[in-house]
Amino acid sequence: MTSARTRPARTRLARRAPLAALAAATAALLLLAGCGSSDSDSDSGKGSSGTGATAAKSGDTAAIPTQDVVSAIATDPTLAAELPAKIRDSGKLTLGTTKQPGTTALPHAGEVDGKPVGLDVDLRNAVAKVLGVEWDIQYGTFPTVIPGVQNGRYDVGQDNFGVTKAREQVVDFATYLNDGQAFLASKDSDLKSVTQITDVCGLHISTGSGSTFQQILDANKDKCAAAGKKPYTVQYVTDQAASLLGIQNGRVDVVFGPTLGIKYEASHIPGTRFLGEVSTTPVGFVTARNSPVAKALSDAVNKLIASGDYAKIFAKWGLPGSGIPQSQVNPPATL
């Protein structure tokens, strides 16, 4: 592992005493991560801000948009009829996902006052309303959700799963957004922007283990040598708070994560900078191969797009224009 002492000056983060604002913001994130938990979903979160845009400008990590953009959505009987009779009779779809306490995984998912909140939470609850069912939430871990869908433990999996060729061999996807792969750094970093993976050669990167981000870094590790640059080194974590602390204490140079999440963090955490995006990937619900549930989910997303409810959810989280024009079942994978 390359140490801070041996990194070239041109790629080294400024090693002044940790920024007070960044340290305080990170501490706030960790404090919120200690919030209580719940086994059921809610249609809206609690917080001090009425809109995602206001929350982003406030710099207050506890400012969570509160407006209800789900409860008024009506069931579409035609789409509900696409679900298997067993699910229609029970009125429930079992969802496998991971618990995300606090706010470090927003805008996708978080938990405040014991209630799940986030873009993904609102989207799945809106889909459930269209299909006339409720979610039976079952919590697992990121590596176990897809196997749980395969073995029938869950009807659906959701955990910001990017569409990949390997995953499409074992599950079906019903897409609901596009997310990218982007970098975050301290504002004191010598690095001002990233447009391609070779821009981070020689740096120490923090990212999630078992993710598409790990896959991308592994697949591109030889590009630094080909460009005549030093290789990057990677620290794999299971908690985004660890990555944020890594920036704050200077142990990592950049965080590699989902574009929507990285943008959200950059707007909420003082002393950080969004560096840029290097690629994009469709993200979707996962179901068993050849399950009729995948088409029902995709059709429900398209119903939300057509009605305008989909755009309202993205606007709530301060991400207008970030959605997809159409949901697909098993789109061509780029990874």
SULBELTA-V432973 format. One record per residue. RES is the residue in one letter. PSI is psi in degrees with one decimal (NA if undefined). OMEGA is omega as a letter, one per 20 degrees, with the letter a starting at -180 (none if undefined). BURIAL is I if it has 9 or more other C-alpha atoms within 8 Angstrom, else O. Layout:
BEGIN
res	psi	omega	burial
RES	PSI	OMEGA	BURIAL
RES	PSI	OMEGA	BURIAL
END
This chain:
BEGIN
res	psi	omega	burial
M	132.1	a	O
T	132.5	a	O
S	165.6	r	O
A	-28.2	a	O
R	-29.6	a	O
T	-4.2	a	O
R	143.1	r	I
P	144.6	a	O
A	-32.5	a	O
R	-19.3	r	O
T	1.7	a	I
R	139.1	r	I
L	145.7	r	I
A	127.9	a	O
R	44.1	r	O
R	173.7	r	O
A	139.8	a	O
P	137.3	r	I
L	128.6	a	I
A	-40.4	a	O
A	-43.2	a	I
L	-41.6	r	I
A	-43.2	a	I
A	-41.5	r	O
A	-41.9	r	I
T	-40.3	r	I
A	-38.4	r	O
A	-39.7	r	I
L	-43.1	a	I
L	-36.0	r	I
L	-44.2	r	I
L	-27.1	r	I
A	-12.6	r	I
G	6.1	a	O
C	160.4	a	I
G	171.8	a	I
S	166.0	a	I
S	149.3	r	O
D	6.9	r	O
S	155.0	a	O
D	158.2	r	I
S	161.2	a	I
D	-15.1	r	I
S	156.0	r	I
G	178.3	r	I
K	143.8	r	I
G	-171.6	a	I
S	-4.1	a	I
S	146.8	r	I
G	-18.2	a	I
T	154.4	r	I
G	-38.2	a	I
A	-43.0	r	I
T	-40.1	r	I
A	-41.8	a	I
A	-38.2	a	I
K	-24.7	a	O
S	-27.7	a	O
G	3.2	a	I
D	113.2	a	I
T	-15.3	r	I
A	-2.6	a	O
A	103.8	a	I
I	130.0	r	I
P	142.2	a	I
T	-8.5	a	I
Q	145.2	r	I
D	111.3	a	O
V	15.7	a	I
V	-43.2	a	I
S	-25.0	a	O
A	-4.3	a	O
I	131.8	a	I
A	151.3	r	O
T	139.5	r	I
D	106.9	a	I
P	-35.1	a	O
T	-43.4	r	O
L	-36.9	r	I
A	-33.3	a	I
A	-13.8	r	O
E	-19.2	r	I
L	149.6	r	I
P	148.8	a	I
A	-36.7	a	O
K	-39.6	r	O
I	-40.6	r	I
R	-41.1	a	I
D	-38.4	a	O
S	-26.1	a	O
G	17.2	a	I
K	146.1	r	I
L	127.7	r	I
T	124.5	a	I
L	125.4	r	I
G	129.2	r	I
T	-177.2	r	I
T	145.2	r	I
K	134.1	a	O
Q	78.7	a	I
P	151.3	r	I
G	-152.7	a	I
T	6.5	a	I
T	-16.7	r	I
A	7.0	r	I
L	152.4	j	I
P	-5.2	a	I
H	-53.9	a	I
A	148.2	r	I
G	-172.2	a	I
E	122.6	a	I
V	131.6	a	I
D	34.5	r	O
G	6.9	a	I
K	131.5	r	I
P	137.5	r	I
V	160.8	r	I
G	168.2	r	I
L	-49.4	a	I
D	-35.7	r	I
V	-46.4	r	I
D	-41.1	a	I
L	-45.2	a	I
R	-35.2	r	O
N	-34.2	r	I
A	-41.3	r	I
V	-42.2	r	I
A	-39.1	r	I
K	-43.7	r	I
V	-40.1	a	I
L	-4.3	r	I
G	32.8	r	I
V	172.0	r	I
E	155.3	r	I
W	131.8	r	I
D	98.1	a	I
I	126.0	r	I
Q	125.5	a	I
Y	134.4	r	O
G	-151.1	r	I
T	161.8	a	O
F	-44.8	a	I
P	-14.9	a	O
T	-9.5	a	O
V	-49.3	a	I
I	-45.1	r	I
P	-34.0	r	O
G	-34.2	r	I
V	-42.1	a	I
Q	-41.8	a	I
N	5.0	r	O
G	3.5	r	O
R	-37.9	r	O
Y	142.7	r	I
D	-35.3	a	I
V	146.7	r	I
G	141.9	r	I
Q	120.5	r	I
D	45.3	a	O
N	44.7	a	O
F	117.8	r	I
G	146.3	r	I
V	121.8	r	I
T	158.8	r	I
K	-40.8	a	I
A	-42.5	a	O
R	-35.6	r	O
E	-9.5	r	I
Q	-21.0	a	O
V	-18.6	r	I
V	163.9	r	I
D	151.2	r	I
F	142.9	r	I
A	104.9	a	I
T	148.1	r	I
Y	-7.7	r	I
L	167.8	r	I
N	134.3	r	I
D	155.7	a	I
G	-172.6	r	I
Q	117.1	a	I
A	169.2	a	I
F	144.9	r	I
L	142.1	r	I
A	171.8	r	I
S	149.3	r	I
K	-16.6	r	O
D	-1.8	a	O
S	144.6	r	I
D	-21.5	a	I
L	123.5	a	O
K	-26.2	r	O
S	157.2	r	O
V	125.4	r	I
T	-14.6	r	O
Q	159.7	a	O
I	-29.3	a	I
T	-10.8	r	O
D	-18.1	a	O
V	12.5	r	O
C	140.1	r	I
G	-4.5	a	I
L	163.1	r	I
H	120.2	a	I
I	140.7	r	I
S	133.1	r	I
T	171.0	a	I
G	139.5	r	I
S	145.8	r	O
G	21.2	a	O
S	172.3	r	O
T	-24.0	r	O
F	-40.9	r	I
Q	-42.1	r	I
Q	-43.3	a	I
I	-44.1	a	O
L	-40.7	r	O
D	-41.4	a	O
A	-23.4	a	O
N	9.6	a	O
K	-23.2	a	I
D	-9.9	a	O
K	-27.7	r	O
C	-46.3	r	I
A	-39.4	r	I
A	-28.7	r	O
A	4.7	a	O
G	26.8	a	O
K	162.5	r	I
K	149.1	a	O
P	155.8	r	I
Y	157.0	r	I
T	154.1	a	I
V	135.4	r	O
Q	119.8	a	I
Y	132.1	a	I
V	162.9	r	I
T	-2.8	a	O
D	124.3	a	O
Q	-28.3	r	I
A	-33.3	r	I
A	-37.2	r	I
S	-42.2	r	I
L	-39.4	r	I
L	-34.3	r	I
G	-40.3	r	I
I	-44.8	a	I
Q	-39.7	a	I
N	4.2	r	O
G	11.4	a	I
R	-20.3	r	I
V	153.9	a	I
D	-41.1	a	I
V	153.9	r	I
V	133.8	r	I
F	119.3	a	I
G	-172.5	a	I
P	136.5	a	I
T	-46.7	a	I
L	-40.8	r	I
G	-41.7	a	I
I	-41.6	r	I
K	-40.5	a	I
Y	-44.6	r	I
E	-42.3	a	I
A	-32.3	a	I
S	-16.6	a	I
H	-25.3	a	I
I	109.6	r	I
P	145.4	r	I
G	10.1	r	I
T	160.3	a	I
R	133.2	r	I
F	121.7	a	I
L	-29.8	a	I
G	172.2	a	I
E	139.8	a	I
V	-16.1	r	I
S	168.8	r	O
T	154.9	a	I
T	134.5	r	I
P	143.4	r	I
V	141.3	a	I
G	168.6	r	I
F	148.2	r	I
V	141.7	r	I
T	172.5	r	I
A	153.3	r	I
R	134.3	r	O
N	22.2	r	O
S	136.2	r	I
P	-14.0	a	I
V	-34.0	a	I
A	-46.6	a	I
K	-39.0	r	I
A	-42.1	r	I
L	-46.0	r	I
S	-43.4	r	I
D	-35.2	r	I
A	-41.5	r	I
V	-43.2	r	I
N	-33.1	r	I
K	-42.4	r	I
L	-37.2	r	I
I	-46.3	a	I
A	-34.9	a	O
S	-15.4	a	O
G	-9.0	a	O
D	-34.0	r	I
Y	-47.9	a	I
A	-35.4	r	I
K	-37.7	a	I
I	-43.8	r	I
F	-37.0	r	I
A	-37.7	r	I
K	-39.2	a	I
W	17.4	r	I
G	28.4	a	I
L	48.3	a	I
P	141.3	r	O
G	7.6	a	O
S	0.6	a	O
G	-169.7	r	I
I	152.5	r	O
P	-24.2	a	O
Q	136.9	r	O
S	145.0	r	I
Q	153.5	r	I
V	122.3	r	I
N	62.6	r	I
P	161.3	r	O
P	131.9	a	O
A	143.2	r	O
T	-11.0	a	O
L	NA	none	O
END
